[in-house]
Amino acid sequence: MTMLLLTVSNISKRFDDQIIIEDGSLGVNEGDKIGLVGRNGTGKTTLFNIIHGDFQPDSGTIDYKKGIKIGTVAQELDGYQDLSLYEFCFLAHPEVNDIRLQMAKLEPQVTGDNPPPEMVNEYHLLTQRYDEMGGYTLEREVRLVLEGIGFQRRQMDRPLGSLSGGERNRAQIAAALLGDYDLLLLDEPTNHLDIQATIWLETHIASSPKAYLIVSHDRRFLQNTVTKIAELSLGRLELFHCRYEAYLVERDERRRLAEHHFRHQAEEIARIEDFIRRNLAGQKTKQAQSKQKYLARLKRLERPRIEKEQPTFHIKDGGRSFREVVKVDDLSIGYDGMPLVEGITFELYRGDRVGLVGPNGCGKTTLLKTLGGLLEPVSGDITVGGNVDVAYFDQELSNLDFRSDVISELWEVDSLAESGRLRSFLARFGFSGEDVFKKVAMLSGGEKTKLALSKLLYHPANVMIFDEPTNHLDIASIEALEEGLAGYNGTLLIVSHDRYFLDRVVNRILEIDRRRLNSYLGNYSDYVGRKMQQPTAKREVSEEKKNSYEQFKEESRRKSRHRKRLIQVTETIAELETKLKKLEQDELVVEASDWQRLNELAARRREAEEKLLRLYIEKEEMEQSSPDE
């Protein structure tokens, strides 16, 4: 039987007369995995702070299990800058860490020549105590958690002060995971994790006996970790006993039923009130009076409240580029002449929608900056096609001036625009009313991201490069961005650790793996499926080469089929290019009034372009995986 860890009962919280939480209730049991969802600014972090004891609710109560230990990710690292990453994680168990420090202090003396017997005995007692308290087990756990969260062994001795902001965030998460807590509160834990570390964290949480309350905008992460969803919307807290995708269905059904019951009751009340008006002074006076009493006792349903519309990202493509957008040949990228990734060769074609994946630090952002012209390549060639207009979204939001205000930032993009036009445009990104005069420095992380996106998307571009565009956005904003990109006709190159987002947006994956670039046709799930098959396929080919003559012949036939298909694809590409050129010429000579003929030619051209794109990608993959190598 599971034990209740805490009960939140009818709590309310206001800030500056704004209701953040109104009459919210929630129970957390041992081992619960609960996802807390809601739009940015709805009060999720406030609820965390109330549960952790940092804030007090204005009304309501929280009852805790006696002796409960609640952990969260530390906000500051002041005072720990000189500690190594490994030492910092040991602070999660203070008593064990104290013994470790005492052992470290005695160790040089007991390992020297002729150590004092009393000191040797003290050291021996400390090691025994250290073992009994699980110190040696903790040493292994610290290494496993740090490696799982994305650190390498050589980084574990680095002082915290030398780590980047993202690395410090990962260090804090690792320390929280190692802590001896009954309930752990995690606020956006995947923001600075790559996909591999996110998958590791999913597995760790799912198998942990601890209870977790997690705020996350990563829908795949929520689906794979939590078994309950607590939704905070318009101050109301509502619990769903299911995983994330089932919650979406159940939430819509609950809203539909609430609207149905409200309308049904309103119609019934109107019918009864009409009866009362017509009969209160007539022959059916008693019936009318009885119905009056019934209405007086009736608990009237509140009209279902609806959140304001989510932002809408209308993304224009800015005209057609040439078919070949970018050609990269034997490119090496890096800093100060030192290559980080070498031998990069690929093409981007008009309409390509490419996701770039790989572990943190492998060179994804470096490649984007090199393609965007912000960094010089170490070596190799980048050829940009004709009529290419590139827009680049920087995850560091370097296009924002934090001293400015929201509307001034957009005026910087179009200094001649009227304020009404700019305000209308900003409203699509969630900035309405007085919000447009907020200082950029005072915006939340999600608001800064949306402002940076508004500046990027104000002028159309036919090639868009995004570096982690979903960071800090809530789920509603990510879905709006997905919808906007779905209607975008230009070329996309996107770095993202959001697997759900990649599945919905891209149709090709470029992977940086061990300083090389690999290409896979399809979305992220397709890429994972192919990666899982690769080792098996390689082992099978290897075994065939070692075995009988029949197997050798089969390998020869496979190579022959590969060569024939490559020739066929090359010939078909040439035919389609000729056909496409003819269609484009035909479009130029057709009268503008002959819209039926123009539509027919446009449809045939799009069909040819899509087929040509698939063949280009197939050819590239076949050339990379040549069986003759």
N, C-alpha and C positions, 0 to 999 in steps of 0.2 A: 504494500500500500504506500503510495507516494505521499509525502508530507508537504504541507503548504509552507512556502518560504516567506511570502509576504502577501498582504491584501491591501490594495488601494481602494478606498471606499469614498465615493461621492466627493472627490477633491475638485476644487476650483482654484484658478490662478489668473490674476489680471496684472497687466503692466500698462501704466498710463491710461487707465480706463478701457483698455482693449482686452476682451476676453480671450485668453490663450487656451485654457482648459475649463470646461463647464460640466460639473457633476460627473467626473470621470471615475470609472471603477475598473479594477483589473486584479486578477489573482495569478500568482506565479508559483508553480509547484516545483519540487525537486526534479531536476533533469529536463525541465521545459526548454524548448527552443522556440522563442517567440520573435517574429519580425515586426517591428514598429514602423508603419508606413504612413505617408501623408505628404502633402506638398511642403516645400520649403516655407518656413515661417509659421507653420501650424502649431508648433509647440513640442515637437518630439524631443529636442535637447532639453527643453524646460522640464518635461516629464522625467527625463533621466536625472536631472539635477535634483528634483524633488525626491525621487526614489533613493538617490545616493546620500541625501541629507544636506546638500549644498543650499537648497532653497526650502522654505516652508510654504505649504499651500495656504491660500486665504481661508479656505474652509475644507472640511472633510478630514479623514484620518488615514494613516498608513500603519498597519500592524505588521511587525516583523517577527519571524521565528527567533526565539532566544538564542543569542550567540551567532546570528547570521553574519557571514562575511561577504560584503558586496564590493566587487572590484570594478574599476574603470580604467581607461587609458589616461595616464597622467598628461596634463596640459603643458607643464613646464619641466625643463631639465636643468634649471638653475642649480648650481652646487654639485652637479654630476659631470661637468664638462671634461674633467680630467680622468674619469673612470673609463676603462675599456668597455667595449660593447659586452664582452663576456662577463665582466665584473658587475656591470649595471643590471644584467638579467638576474644575477644571484641575489640582488636586493629584494627580489620577490619573496625570498625566504630569509628574513633577517637573522633568526637564531642560527640557522645553518651557515649563513654568511659570516657571522661573528666567529664561529669555530674555524671556518676556512681561513680567516684573516689571522687568527692566533697561530694556526698551523704554519701559515706562510712566514710569520715572524720568527718562529722557532726553527724552521727547516734549515736555514744556513748554518745554524749553530750545532744542530744534532748531526749534520752530515759532514762536519769537519773532523779534524783529528782530535782524539781523546775528548769527546763531548762529556759534560758533567752528567753523571748517572741520573740525578734528580730531574735534569732537563729532558733526558731521553725518556724517562718514565712519564713525565708530563705530556710529552709529544705523543707517546703511545696511547695514553688515556684519551687525548684529544681525537686521535684517529679512530679509536673505538667508538667514541661518542658521535663523531662525524658519520661513521658508517651506520650506526643505529638510527640516526635521524634522516638517513637517505641521501647523504651528501654526494656519494659517488654516483648514485642513480640520477641525482639532480644534475651532475656534471654532463652526463649523457643527454639528458632531456634538454638542457640549455643548448647544446650543440645541434640536436635534432630540430628544435623549434627555430633556431636562428637560420639553419640551412633551409628549413621548410619555408620560412617567410622571405627567403631570397638572398641571404647573406652567404658568402663563401668563407671557408675556414680561415683564409689569410686575413679576412676583414675583422675577425672577432677580437683581435688585440688592439684595434684602432680606438683611440679616445673618442668619446661621444662628440666632443667639440669639433672634430674634423669631419663629421658626417654631414651629408646634405640634409635639407629639410625632409625630403621623402624618406631617407634612410633613418633619420631620427624618429619619424612617425612609425616606421616598421619596428625599430628597437622598442618603442613604447608598447606596441601591440604584443611583441614577443614577451616582454616582462609581464604584461597583464595575463597572457595565456599561461605563464608559468606559476602565477600566484595561487595561493591556497584559498580559493574563493568558493562559496556556494552558488553565487550568482555573479555573472560578468556582464557588464554593460558595454557594448561596442557601438560606437557612433561612426558610421561610414568606414569600416575597417579595410575595405578593398581599394580606397582612393589612391594609394601609392604602391599597390601591389601589381606585378605583372600577372599574366594569365596562369602561369605555372604555380606561383605562390598563392593565388586565389584558390586554385583547385586543391592545393595542399591544405589551406585553411578550412575549406569546406569539409574535407575528410576529417580533419582534427576536431572541428566543432561537432559534426554529426556523431562521432564516436566518443565524445567526452561525456562523463557522468555529470558535469556541471550544468547548471541552468544558464541560459543565455537570453538576453534581451538585446536585439540587434536592430539598429537603424541602417538601412542600406538602400541605394538606388539601383544596385546590381540585381536585376530580376532573376538571372540564372543562379546567382549566389543564393538568393532567398529561396528559390525553388529547391535547391540542393541541401539547404541547411535547416531551415525552420519548419516546424509542423503546425504552428499556429500563427495567425496574423492579427495584430492589433492595429486598427486603422484610426488615426486621429484626424478628424475632419470637422471644420467649423466648430471647434471646441469640444466635440463629442468623441468619446473613445468607445469603439465597438470591436468585439472579439470574434474571430472566425476560427473554428477548430479544423483547419485544413491547411494544405500547402498553398504556395503563392498562386499558382495557375488556377487551382480550384477556387481560391478566394475571389479571383476576378469574376468568375461565373456566379458565385454565391452573392457577391456584393451587388452585381447588377440585378439579380433576382430579388434580393431584399429591397432594393430601391424601387423596382417595378411594383412589388407588392405594397410597399408603403404608399406609393402614389395611388395605386388602385384602391386601397382601403380608405385613404383620405377622400378621394373623389366620391366613392360609394357612400361614405358617411355624410359628406356635404350634400349629396343629392337626397339622401334620406331625411336629413334635417330640413332641407328646403321643402320637401313634400309634407312633412309633419307641420311645419310652420304655416304652410298654405291651408292645411286642414283646420288648424286652430283659428286662423283669420276668418275662414268661411263659416265656422260652426260655433264659435265661442258664445254668440248671442242667439243661437238657434236651437233647434230641437236636440242637437247632439252636444249640448253644453258640457255635460259630465264627461263625455269622451274627450272633448277638447281640453278640459281642465286636467284630465288624467295625462294627456299627452304633454301638456305644459310641465307637469311635475316630472315626467320622464325626461324631457329636455333639460330641466334644471339639474337633474342628477347625472346626466350623461357626461362622461369624460370625453371631451372633444379632442380629436386627433390634431396634432400640429401639422401644418403644411410642411411636407418634406423640403428641407433647405438644400439648395444646390450651390456648390462652389462656383466661383466666377470662372469664366471660360479660361482654359489653358492657353498659353501663348501659341501663336501661329507663325511659323517660319516660312514665308513665301520666298522660295529661292529661285531666282531667274538665272538663265544660263548665259546671257550676253552674246548670243550669236554662235554660229558653228565654227569650230576650228577645222584645220585640215585633218584628214583621217588619222595620220600618225602624229600624235600629240608630243610625245617625248621618246627619243631613242637613247638608251644608255648602253655604252659599249666598253667593257673591261674597265669599269670604274672602281677606283679605290677612294674611300672616304676616311676622314679622320681629322686630327688637329696637329698643328705644328709639323706637318710633313710625316706624321706617324699614322699609318693606316690602321683603322679600326675594323673595316670590312673591305675585302678585296674581290676583284674579279666579278663585279656586278654587271650583268648584262640582261636587259629586258626592254620591252617596248610598252608604252601606254597608247591605246587607240581611243579615238573619239567615242564617248559613251561608256568607256571602261569604268568599273566601280570596284576599286581594289582596296583590300584591307592589308596593312603591313603589321606583322606580328613577330614576336621574339621576346626573350627575357630582358629585364631591365638592364641597361648598360650595354646592350649588344650593338647599338648604333642606329636605332630606328629614327630618333629625332635628328641625328646627324645626317642621315640620308635625306630626310624631308628638307632640312635647311640647305643642303647641297643642291637638291633639285629646285628649291625655291630661290636660289641665287644668293642666299645669306652666307654660305660658306663656299670657299674654293675647293674643288676636288684635289685629292693628293695626286691622282693621275687618272687617265682615261678620258672618255668623251661623253658629253651630254649634248644631244641635238634636239632643239625645240622646234616643233612644226610651225607652220604659218598660221596667223590669226589666233594665236594662243594668248589668252589673258588669264593670269594665275592669281588666285586669292589664297593667302596662307593664314591659317589659324594657329597661333602659338599658344601652347598650354601654359606658358608663363604669363600670358595676357600682357605682353610687353607693348601692345598698341594702346593701352589705357594710361592716362595721366591721373594718378590718384589724387592730385591736388585740385582737379577740375570737378565739374558736376556732370550729371548724366546728359542733359540736352547739349551742353557745350562740347562734349565728346563727339556727338553726332554732327554738330555744326562744323567741327574740324574736317569732317569728310565732305560736307557740302556747305560752304560758307555763304552761298547765295540763297539757300532754301529758306522759305518762310517757316516760322515756328510752328504753325498749325500742321504743316506737312511733316515736320520732324516729330511732333508729338503724336501724330497719327501713326507714324512708322514705329515709334518706340512702344506704343500701346500693344502692338503685335507681340512684343517681347516681354509684356507684363509690366511696363512702366506707364502708369496712368496718373492723372491728376498731379498732385504735388511731388510724386515720385521722381519726375523728370528734373527736379531741382536738388535732389540728394547729392551729397558729395560722394565721389567714387570711392574714397577711402572708407566710407561708412556703409557701403553695400555689403551684403553677405557674399559668400563665395559663389553661390548660384547666380545671384544678380550680376556680379562682375562678369561671369562667363556669358550671360545673356547679353550684356552690354557690348562685350567684345564681339559676339556673334552679330549683333545689329550693325556694328561698324563694318564688319567684314562683308555682310550681305547687302549693304545699302546700294552699292554699285554692282551690277551683274558681272559675273566672270564665267568663262566656259571651262575652266579647270580649277578645282578647289582641293586644297591640301589641308587636312585637319589633323592636328596633333592632340589627341585625347580631348575631343570636344565635349564629352559627357561628364567630365570631372565636375563635381559640385552641383550638377543639375539634378533636380528631383525627377521622379519617374514620369510625371505628366509632361515636363519639358523635354525629356529624352524622347518620349513618344511623339511630341510635336516636331522635333528635329527629324525623326525618322520619316514622318509624313511629308515634311518639306523636301527631304532628300529623295523620297520616292518619286516626286514630281519633277525632279531636276534632270535636265537632258544633257548636261555637260559631263565632264570626266571627274571622277573622284579618286583621291588617294588618302586613306584614313589610317592613322594609328589609333587603336583603341584596345583596352583590356576588357571591354564590355562584350561578352560573347553573344548575348541576346541581340544587342545592337548590330554587331557584325553580321549575324545571321539574317537580319532584316534588310540590311543596306547594301552589302557587297556581293559580287558574283565571282570574285577571284581573290586568292590569298597569296601574298608574297611573304615568305618566312626567312628571317635572318637566323641561321643556325650554324654555329661554329665558324663564324667569320665568312660565311658564304650565303648567297641568296637563292632560295628555291621558290618555284612557282607552282600553284595548285588551282585548278579550275573549280569554281563553286564557292559557296559561303563557308563560314567557319566550321559548321558541323560536317560538311563534306570534307574539308581539309583534315579534321580530326579522324574521320573514317579512313581516309587514304594513308595518314600517318600510321594508324594502327595496323594497316595491312603491309606496310613496307618491309619491316624486319622479316616477316614470314616469307614474303616474296623473295627477298634476297637470300634467305637461307635455302629456299627451294632451288633457286638457280644454282647456288653454290653446290648443293648436293648433286644436282643433275650433272654438273661438270665433272664430278668425282666418280660418277657411276658408269653404267654400261654404255655401249655404243648406241643403243636405241635412244637413250636419253640425250646423248650428244647430237644425234640426228634431229631430235625434237627441238633442241636449242637452236640448231642451224635453221630449221624451218621457221622458228619464231623470229629470228633475225631477218630472214628473208621477207616475212610478212611485214615486219616493222619498216624495212627499206621500201617495199612496194607502197605501203600506206603513206609514207613520207613523200614519195614521188607523186602519188595521187593527190595528196593535200596541196603540194606545191603547184601542181598543174591547175587544180580547181581554184586556188587563190588567184592565179594569173587570169583565168577566165572570168572570175567574178569582178576583178579590178577593171577589166575591159568593159564588162557589162555595166558596172557602176558608173564609169566615165561616160558611157553612152546615155545612160538614164539622166545623169546630171546635165548633159548637153541638150537632151530632149526637153527637160524642164525649162531651160533658158529660152527656147524658141516657141513654147506654147503660149498662146494668148492668155493674159491674166484673167479674162472673163470666162475662159474655159475651165471652170473650177473642177468639173468632174474629171477631166483628163489630168489636171494637176494633182488631184487627190490620188488618182490611180498610180501616176508616176511616183509620187511621194511614198505610197504604200510599198510599191515594188522596190524603191531605193532602200527604205528602212529594212525590208526583209533581206535584201542583199547585204546590207551593212552588218546586220546581226549575224548572218551566216558567215560572213568574212571574218568578223571578230572571233567567232568560235574556232574557225580554222586557223587564224593567226596564233591563238592560244594553244591549240592542239599541236601546231607545228613547233612552237617554242618548247613545249613540254617534251615532245618526241626528240627534239635535238638535244635537250638536256639529259635525257635518259637513253641515249643511243646505246643499243646492245653491243656495239662494236668497241665501246670504250673498255 
